Amino acid sequence: MDIIEIIKKRRSIRRFKADPIPDDLIKKVIEIATFAPSSCNIQGWRFIVVNDQKIKEEIVNQGGAITIKTSPIGILIVYDKRTRNLEYQDHIQSGAAAIQNLLLAATHFGLGSCWICQLPPKRNLRKILKIPDNFSPISYVILGFEEREPVEVKRAHLLDSLIGYNAFNSQSPQEKISTLKLFFYRVFRRFYYLLPVFLKKKFLNKFIDKKFVKKFDN
C-alpha cells in the first residue's frame, strides 16, 4: 500500500485477537513514530510499552478506558513539557504527530490500533508508570491483531464545507453542544477523578462504561 491507501484504510480498532505482538514489530512501529516532526526538532517523545496485565488493570481501575485491559499491549506516549510556547502547546502537537505516525505504521504492518485519551489523571499515570515530572502524558495507543475486518467509517462532512479561504468558512457545519451539559460533564469528570480507586473499581467503572461510553463497530 502507498501512504494514501494507508491513511484511508486506518481505523480505530478496539477488538483484537489474543495473539501476542512480537517485540521487533513493536519496535518497528515506534521507530516510524520517531520520524514525525517535532517543535524545534527536540524529539522529546518517549514511549512506554505496557504489556503487564496488572498495570493495564490499574490504569483502568483509576479511570482508563475498559479496552486498555482487553488489548494485547498499549503504548503511552509522553513528551517533554518544558516548552517555550505555552500558547500553542507545541509539546502536545509534537507528541500527537508521533502518535499519528505510530497509527499509520501499525496499519502498514497489519496491526489494529486505537488512540485513547480516556485515562486517569496525569499525576496518577506518573505514579503508576514512574514518569518524571518534566514529561507530560499525551495519549495512549492500544495495539493488536484485528479480530475481524474493520467496518468502513464514512467522513462526517463534505470536503468543501470544511475549507475556508482567508477566513473561517461561515457555512461550515457546527456541532450543537449544550454549554450547560458540557459544564456538568467536566465537573463530573473532575469529581470522578477525586473518588477512591476502590469505588471506581467496585461500582462505577462498569456502570459508566455501560451507560455513558460510546460504543463503536470496530
BALOBA-1460 file (C-alpha; in Angstrom, 3 decimals):
// residues 218
<rec num="1" residu="m" x="0.000" y="0.000" z="0.000"/>
<rec num="2" residu="d" x="1.143" y="3.552" z="-0.623"/>
<rec num="3" residu="i" x="0.793" y="6.242" z="2.050"/>
<rec num="4" residu="i" x="-2.584" y="7.496" z="0.755"/>
<rec num="5" residu="e" x="-4.067" y="3.984" z="0.909"/>
<rec num="6" residu="i" x="-2.727" y="3.508" z="4.443"/>
<rec num="7" residu="i" x="-4.234" y="6.800" z="5.631"/>
<rec num="8" residu="k" x="-7.638" y="5.922" z="4.171"/>
<rec num="9" residu="k" x="-7.557" y="2.327" z="5.414"/>
<rec num="10" residu="r" x="-6.658" y="3.173" z="9.024"/>
<rec num="11" residu="r" x="-9.489" y="2.634" z="11.517"/>
<rec num="12" residu="s" x="-9.761" y="2.837" z="15.283"/>
<rec num="13" residu="i" x="-9.834" y="-0.816" z="16.381"/>
<rec num="14" residu="r" x="-10.925" y="-1.973" z="19.832"/>
<rec num="15" residu="r" x="-11.380" y="-5.722" z="19.281"/>
<rec num="16" residu="f" x="-8.258" y="-7.838" z="18.972"/>
<rec num="17" residu="k" x="-7.138" y="-11.431" z="18.724"/>
<rec num="18" residu="a" x="-5.308" y="-12.828" z="21.742"/>
<rec num="19" residu="d" x="-2.149" y="-13.321" z="19.645"/>
<rec num="20" residu="p" x="0.917" y="-11.605" z="21.132"/>
<rec num="21" residu="i" x="2.758" y="-8.942" z="19.133"/>
<rec num="22" residu="p" x="6.447" y="-9.726" z="18.508"/>
<rec num="23" residu="d" x="8.842" y="-7.285" z="20.183"/>
<rec num="24" residu="d" x="10.593" y="-6.472" z="16.920"/>
<rec num="25" residu="l" x="7.270" y="-5.444" z="15.359"/>
<rec num="26" residu="i" x="6.514" y="-3.139" z="18.299"/>
<rec num="27" residu="k" x="9.929" y="-1.534" z="17.858"/>
<rec num="28" residu="k" x="9.352" y="-1.051" z="14.117"/>
<rec num="29" residu="v" x="6.084" y="0.784" z="14.795"/>
<rec num="30" residu="i" x="7.725" y="3.006" z="17.411"/>
<rec num="31" residu="e" x="10.691" y="3.689" z="15.121"/>
<rec num="32" residu="i" x="8.350" y="5.117" z="12.465"/>
<rec num="33" residu="a" x="6.739" y="7.283" z="15.171"/>
<rec num="34" residu="t" x="10.110" y="8.893" z="15.900"/>
<rec num="35" residu="f" x="10.311" y="10.252" z="12.338"/>
<rec num="36" residu="a" x="7.400" y="12.627" z="12.997"/>
<rec num="37" residu="p" x="8.058" y="16.384" z="13.007"/>
<rec num="38" residu="s" x="8.652" y="17.972" z="16.410"/>
<rec num="39" residu="s" x="8.893" y="21.573" z="17.545"/>
<rec num="40" residu="c" x="12.475" y="22.859" z="17.027"/>
<rec num="41" residu="n" x="13.418" y="19.228" z="16.296"/>
<rec num="42" residu="i" x="13.558" y="18.498" z="20.030"/>
<rec num="43" residu="q" x="12.230" y="14.961" z="19.521"/>
<rec num="44" residu="g" x="11.104" y="14.997" z="23.142"/>
<rec num="45" residu="w" x="8.801" y="11.995" z="22.908"/>
<rec num="46" residu="r" x="9.220" y="8.837" z="24.966"/>
<rec num="47" residu="f" x="7.246" y="5.590" z="24.592"/>
<rec num="48" residu="i" x="6.162" y="3.346" z="27.469"/>
<rec num="49" residu="v" x="5.109" y="-0.114" z="26.289"/>
<rec num="50" residu="v" x="2.542" y="-1.589" z="28.684"/>
<rec num="51" residu="n" x="2.202" y="-5.380" z="28.471"/>
<rec num="52" residu="d" x="1.834" y="-6.203" z="32.167"/>
<rec num="53" residu="q" x="-1.811" y="-7.112" z="32.806"/>
<rec num="54" residu="k" x="-1.723" y="-5.824" z="36.393"/>
<rec num="55" residu="i" x="-0.540" y="-2.417" z="35.229"/>
<rec num="56" residu="k" x="-3.208" y="-2.309" z="32.499"/>
<rec num="57" residu="e" x="-5.882" y="-3.129" z="35.073"/>
<rec num="58" residu="e" x="-4.541" y="-0.466" z="37.433"/>
<rec num="59" residu="i" x="-4.834" y="2.137" z="34.663"/>
<rec num="60" residu="v" x="-8.441" y="1.047" z="34.015"/>
<rec num="61" residu="n" x="-9.314" y="0.973" z="37.718"/>
<rec num="62" residu="q" x="-8.174" y="4.571" z="38.051"/>
<rec num="63" residu="g" x="-10.286" y="5.796" z="35.150"/>
<rec num="64" residu="g" x="-8.805" y="4.447" z="31.919"/>
<rec num="65" residu="a" x="-10.910" y="3.051" z="29.063"/>
<rec num="66" residu="i" x="-12.007" y="-0.579" z="29.530"/>
<rec num="67" residu="t" x="-10.369" y="-1.560" z="26.233"/>
<rec num="68" residu="i" x="-6.948" y="-0.910" z="27.762"/>
<rec num="69" residu="k" x="-7.088" y="-4.119" z="29.783"/>
<rec num="70" residu="t" x="-8.549" y="-6.217" z="26.951"/>
<rec num="71" residu="s" x="-5.874" y="-5.243" z="24.422"/>
<rec num="72" residu="p" x="-2.605" y="-7.189" z="23.960"/>
<rec num="73" residu="i" x="-0.436" y="-4.124" z="24.572"/>
<rec num="74" residu="g" x="-0.623" y="-0.387" z="24.961"/>
<rec num="75" residu="i" x="1.884" y="2.364" z="24.338"/>
<rec num="76" residu="l" x="1.741" y="5.558" z="26.375"/>
<rec num="77" residu="i" x="3.325" y="8.461" z="24.545"/>
<rec num="78" residu="v" x="4.808" y="11.142" z="26.794"/>
<rec num="79" residu="y" x="6.597" y="14.330" z="25.790"/>
<rec num="80" residu="d" x="8.968" y="16.786" z="27.462"/>
<rec num="81" residu="k" x="6.623" y="19.600" z="28.513"/>
<rec num="82" residu="r" x="9.304" y="22.257" z="29.066"/>
<rec num="83" residu="t" x="8.085" y="24.247" z="26.067"/>
<rec num="84" residu="r" x="8.628" y="27.961" z="25.466"/>
<rec num="85" residu="n" x="5.322" y="28.161" z="23.596"/>
<rec num="86" residu="l" x="2.520" y="27.639" z="26.110"/>
<rec num="87" residu="e" x="0.038" y="29.484" z="23.890"/>
<rec num="88" residu="y" x="0.072" y="26.717" z="21.279"/>
<rec num="89" residu="q" x="1.233" y="23.833" z="23.488"/>
<rec num="90" residu="d" x="3.775" y="22.669" z="20.913"/>
<rec num="91" residu="h" x="4.793" y="19.711" z="23.085"/>
<rec num="92" residu="i" x="1.286" y="18.298" z="22.660"/>
<rec num="93" residu="q" x="1.371" y="18.931" z="18.906"/>
<rec num="94" residu="s" x="4.751" y="17.177" z="18.620"/>
<rec num="95" residu="g" x="3.561" y="14.189" z="20.647"/>
<rec num="96" residu="a" x="0.369" y="13.978" z="18.577"/>
<rec num="97" residu="a" x="2.400" y="13.944" z="15.347"/>
<rec num="98" residu="a" x="4.320" y="10.925" z="16.653"/>
<rec num="99" residu="i" x="1.056" y="9.205" z="17.560"/>
<rec num="100" residu="q" x="-0.312" y="9.669" z="14.033"/>
<rec num="101" residu="n" x="2.870" y="8.169" z="12.581"/>
<rec num="102" residu="l" x="2.539" y="5.267" z="15.004"/>
<rec num="103" residu="l" x="-1.060" y="4.583" z="13.951"/>
<rec num="104" residu="l" x="-0.182" y="4.635" z="10.266"/>
<rec num="105" residu="a" x="2.823" y="2.376" z="10.827"/>
<rec num="106" residu="a" x="0.590" y="-0.062" z="12.722"/>
<rec num="107" residu="t" x="-1.777" y="-0.193" z="9.738"/>
<rec num="108" residu="h" x="1.152" y="-0.749" z="7.373"/>
<rec num="109" residu="f" x="2.399" y="-3.702" z="9.453"/>
<rec num="110" residu="g" x="-1.057" y="-5.312" z="9.736"/>
<rec num="111" residu="l" x="-1.913" y="-4.190" z="13.265"/>
<rec num="112" residu="g" x="-5.094" y="-2.610" z="14.567"/>
<rec num="113" residu="s" x="-4.797" y="0.406" z="16.823"/>
<rec num="114" residu="c" x="-6.820" y="2.986" z="18.712"/>
<rec num="115" residu="w" x="-5.838" y="6.402" z="20.053"/>
<rec num="116" residu="i" x="-7.169" y="6.680" z="23.632"/>
<rec num="117" residu="c" x="-7.490" y="9.788" z="25.794"/>
<rec num="118" residu="q" x="-9.842" y="8.307" z="28.393"/>
<rec num="119" residu="l" x="-7.120" y="7.950" z="31.012"/>
<rec num="120" residu="p" x="-6.552" y="8.554" z="34.731"/>
<rec num="121" residu="p" x="-5.322" y="11.992" z="35.828"/>
<rec num="122" residu="k" x="-1.754" y="12.623" z="34.711"/>
<rec num="123" residu="r" x="-0.449" y="12.618" z="38.284"/>
<rec num="124" residu="n" x="-1.800" y="9.075" z="38.698"/>
<rec num="125" residu="l" x="-0.230" y="7.876" z="35.455"/>
<rec num="126" residu="r" x="3.096" y="9.363" z="36.540"/>
<rec num="127" residu="k" x="2.926" y="7.334" z="39.729"/>
<rec num="128" residu="i" x="1.844" y="4.076" z="38.050"/>
<rec num="129" residu="l" x="4.454" y="4.252" z="35.279"/>
<rec num="130" residu="k" x="7.211" y="6.173" z="37.122"/>
<rec num="131" residu="i" x="7.171" y="9.122" z="34.720"/>
<rec num="132" residu="p" x="9.456" y="12.096" z="35.549"/>
<rec num="133" residu="d" x="7.700" y="15.395" z="36.303"/>
<rec num="134" residu="n" x="9.036" y="17.142" z="33.185"/>
<rec num="135" residu="f" x="7.286" y="14.645" z="30.899"/>
<rec num="136" residu="s" x="3.584" y="15.013" z="30.187"/>
<rec num="137" residu="p" x="1.407" y="12.039" z="29.155"/>
<rec num="138" residu="i" x="-0.075" y="12.868" z="25.744"/>
<rec num="139" residu="s" x="-2.129" y="9.785" z="24.900"/>
<rec num="140" residu="y" x="-2.295" y="6.001" z="24.998"/>
<rec num="141" residu="v" x="-2.451" y="3.739" z="21.950"/>
<rec num="142" residu="i" x="-3.728" y="0.163" z="22.107"/>
<rec num="143" residu="l" x="-2.346" y="-2.328" z="19.594"/>
<rec num="144" residu="g" x="-3.166" y="-5.839" z="18.445"/>
<rec num="145" residu="f" x="-4.076" y="-8.030" z="15.515"/>
<rec num="146" residu="e" x="-7.615" y="-7.234" z="14.370"/>
<rec num="147" residu="e" x="-10.300" y="-9.702" z="15.422"/>
<rec num="148" residu="r" x="-12.209" y="-9.098" z="12.184"/>
<rec num="149" residu="e" x="-12.190" y="-6.937" z="9.072"/>
<rec num="150" residu="p" x="-12.994" y="-3.371" z="10.183"/>
<rec num="151" residu="v" x="-16.184" y="-1.612" z="9.107"/>
<rec num="152" residu="e" x="-15.705" y="1.401" z="6.831"/>
<rec num="153" residu="v" x="-16.355" y="4.724" z="8.553"/>
<rec num="154" residu="k" x="-17.557" y="7.494" z="6.239"/>
<rec num="155" residu="r" x="-16.380" y="11.082" z="6.690"/>
<rec num="156" residu="a" x="-18.839" y="13.216" z="8.633"/>
<rec num="157" residu="h" x="-18.806" y="16.255" z="6.339"/>
<rec num="158" residu="l" x="-18.364" y="17.199" z="2.700"/>
<rec num="159" residu="l" x="-14.843" y="18.405" z="1.975"/>
<rec num="160" residu="d" x="-15.861" y="21.835" z="0.669"/>
<rec num="161" residu="s" x="-17.751" y="22.577" z="3.898"/>
<rec num="162" residu="l" x="-14.526" y="22.167" z="5.872"/>
<rec num="163" residu="i" x="-12.401" y="24.585" z="3.853"/>
<rec num="164" residu="g" x="-12.253" y="28.353" z="4.186"/>
<rec num="165" residu="y" x="-10.096" y="30.728" z="2.136"/>
<rec num="166" residu="n" x="-8.526" y="33.617" z="4.046"/>
<rec num="167" residu="a" x="-11.218" y="33.309" z="6.731"/>
<rec num="168" residu="f" x="-13.219" y="30.670" z="8.558"/>
<rec num="169" residu="n" x="-15.946" y="29.169" z="6.364"/>
<rec num="170" residu="s" x="-19.158" y="30.590" z="7.825"/>
<rec num="171" residu="q" x="-21.132" y="27.782" z="6.157"/>
<rec num="172" residu="s" x="-19.095" y="25.098" z="7.875"/>
<rec num="173" residu="p" x="-21.310" y="22.753" z="9.938"/>
<rec num="174" residu="q" x="-21.074" y="23.275" z="13.687"/>
<rec num="175" residu="e" x="-21.857" y="20.562" z="16.205"/>
<rec num="176" residu="k" x="-24.571" y="21.639" z="18.628"/>
<rec num="177" residu="i" x="-23.258" y="21.219" z="22.150"/>
<rec num="178" residu="s" x="-25.111" y="22.425" z="25.212"/>
<rec num="179" residu="t" x="-22.799" y="24.669" z="27.221"/>
<rec num="180" residu="l" x="-24.579" y="23.629" z="30.419"/>
<rec num="181" residu="k" x="-24.264" y="19.910" z="29.686"/>
<rec num="182" residu="l" x="-20.603" y="20.369" z="28.800"/>
<rec num="183" residu="f" x="-20.014" y="22.185" z="32.089"/>
<rec num="184" residu="f" x="-21.652" y="19.415" z="34.145"/>
<rec num="185" residu="y" x="-19.779" y="16.730" z="32.196"/>
<rec num="186" residu="r" x="-16.474" y="18.387" z="33.020"/>
<rec num="187" residu="v" x="-17.437" y="18.783" z="36.667"/>
<rec num="188" residu="f" x="-18.482" y="15.114" z="36.871"/>
<rec num="189" residu="r" x="-15.183" y="14.016" z="35.320"/>
<rec num="190" residu="r" x="-13.241" y="16.065" z="37.875"/>
<rec num="191" residu="f" x="-15.352" y="14.620" z="40.709"/>
<rec num="192" residu="y" x="-14.826" y="11.090" z="39.357"/>
<rec num="193" residu="y" x="-11.068" y="11.552" z="39.349"/>
<rec num="194" residu="l" x="-11.142" y="12.515" z="43.031"/>
<rec num="195" residu="l" x="-13.004" y="9.368" z="44.118"/>
<rec num="196" residu="p" x="-11.090" y="6.497" z="45.773"/>
<rec num="197" residu="v" x="-9.963" y="3.751" z="43.390"/>
<rec num="198" residu="f" x="-11.970" y="1.021" z="45.175"/>
<rec num="199" residu="l" x="-15.233" y="2.893" z="44.489"/>
<rec num="200" residu="k" x="-14.404" y="3.193" z="40.795"/>
<rec num="201" residu="k" x="-13.352" y="-0.450" z="40.555"/>
<rec num="202" residu="k" x="-16.269" y="-1.948" z="42.501"/>
<rec num="203" residu="f" x="-19.191" y="0.239" z="41.500"/>
<rec num="204" residu="l" x="-18.642" y="2.977" z="38.942"/>
<rec num="205" residu="n" x="-16.435" y="1.830" z="36.071"/>
<rec num="206" residu="k" x="-18.714" y="-0.877" z="34.650"/>
<rec num="207" residu="f" x="-21.783" y="1.329" z="35.092"/>
<rec num="208" residu="i" x="-20.144" y="4.269" z="33.331"/>
<rec num="209" residu="d" x="-18.903" y="2.039" z="30.519"/>
<rec num="210" residu="k" x="-22.381" y="0.593" z="30.011"/>
<rec num="211" residu="k" x="-24.404" y="3.811" z="30.251"/>
<rec num="212" residu="f" x="-22.186" y="6.641" z="29.066"/>
<rec num="213" residu="v" x="-19.288" y="5.380" z="26.926"/>
<rec num="214" residu="k" x="-19.991" y="5.471" z="23.203"/>
<rec num="215" residu="k" x="-19.781" y="2.064" z="21.531"/>
<rec num="216" residu="f" x="-18.257" y="1.506" z="18.092"/>
<rec num="217" residu="d" x="-18.468" y="-1.172" z="15.402"/>
<rec num="218" residu="n" x="-14.715" y="-1.672" z="15.156"/>
